[in-house]
Amino acid sequence: MKNRVTRAAGAPTVLLQGRVSPQTRADVQAAAEESGVSIAYYLEGLVARLIEQDGTLPLIAPPQRQREELPIEAA
């Protein structure tokens, strides 16, 4: 993309995928745009910053389980 920072030619990369909320995606896109980098480059920098600050990536609590189960009858 025009006016964006890119990796060195031939730098190894791998695919990292995950689904996020539309708001999270918009927030990351905006931060990357303001930083003048791609989303991938921004996320890599964000992870590197967290590791530099804390020595590791933070652990995140798992999503809360649903409080009720659906009434499904056995066949």
Residue pairs with C-beta under 8 A, 6 or more apart in sequence:
1 38
3 36
4 36
4 37
4 38
4 41
5 36
5 37
5 38
5 41
6 38
6 41
7 13
7 41
13 40
16 43
20 28
28 39
28 42
28 43
29 39
31 42
32 38
32 39
32 41
32 42
35 42
35 45
37 45
47 57
50 57
50 58
51 57
